Amino acid sequence: MALPAKFRSATLFLLMIAGLALSAQTASSAECWGETNIILGDFNDDGRQDLVIGSPFSLVALAGEAGVVHVLYGTASGPGFSVLPQQLWYLDLPGIPGDSESSDNFGRSLAVGDFDCDGIDDLVIGEKEAVTVLYGSIPGGLTTTGVQRLTGTIGSGFGRAVAAGHTEGFVKIIRDAEYSEILGAHIVGAHATELIAEFVIGRHLESTVEEMEKAMHPHPTLSEGVSEGALAALGRPIHM
């Protein structure tokens, strides 16, 4: 995959990670790349670990903090990663759904798993309001074949749901307009029967939506959808 000139500084930073000697001037030019996330996986099933580096604050065209993700594949000659060929993923890339916009933060979170059960690792790339799923293959590794971009409607736990292979569902809360008391709730999706118990207790205690939203919901869990549903009922969801 050819590397656009707009990603040259990020590419130089990757060369440093791969162990190549660069001048101090080149190294300083990569400082704008910002915070990074790193994860390992075997995306071409060759038995060697591949390196994924997410740079959620990278510039894409004129979109600040749009974010990019680099993939370096493990070498056959021994420990380490091959700089060429490498892969560069970002919104706006042909075959990747979605457009790069400022503060998308593509690559802000990364997860690896075999989501299609073919024995090859796949990659989930998180951004502000969606996740992109790239599937591994033999021998080319990650490709755009079957790529998915999943956006959240109600519920911030969809990243955990993707990792578990359950990508459909929602949480909806009905509240009293005057006192904000919880009147009922709908949950559609995996483990709905486990999550609904929180609303049963809430109804028994005459809880309000605000109280439900302020209750601790650990991350990453499916129960985050309860908190997000409460925020949506108040008209101020975070992950919609």
Steps between C-alpha positions, in 0.01 A plus 500: 500500500651831394549755777365851432740787564273630776599199716875526442587615854296218653676250274840626615393449859413140416845450353644592839280239668624241250857568611628704207741788570355843432647843548393716793335739256285221354402382847388844606283532189286212628415657834169632367386141462375516857385227736500142368337166578677171431368143470622171354325241284563242226296630208642275225522178705875457445571432867676834550370797698406813305511849652209745488557864593205734536563873473163663578636856488660484157403749229323359192488748213364812675317310775680547831508204739322280245731209581686223316597140575825336384559125473849346487524127428735262679816402313591146393867553583458537875353724769384840381273659246533573131473868402428414137238404418286666764134602511349837579130519584285811536150623419478626138722211387337314206312202637468645853153636579475847651665836444792649693384794709668708765514331841380160370797349687513191279725256686418627851443138604606166351385142553602168346292184474372235260159655440404289197633173650733420209808448718663831395523811717285800407538864608247739654588869475312737728422864437284760671158370393565174313722196458644357178559125468773378261528127437825306470581276205763268355750609376429874479395572857243772566287592199191706424309184405196482725599815690237623745444840661268486797357813656338523841139614541422449867762336718872553542575131544500418132880457492468211749206367297715493185773310682241243608351478150166666590459821301124559496282640776406807701391629841200731527371653824156654556485764774252732662539848352435684828701302756721296263394177674569186299172362366640216292777385270558302182818301440560317173821307452735247655467445878190720515354275773807568716496876446127552558539411871654843562178664384286262710683619812480860378121479461464340844700783659325769291837606359540789259684493169760735648571249779536220246739706291719590800532139616839347415507287182851359439671520161503299284174321584159453343352675804637828366197493274280556806687817589494618140129426471441716807695785343303459179174527694630830639585622151877506550649168384877476459540222244226569245 
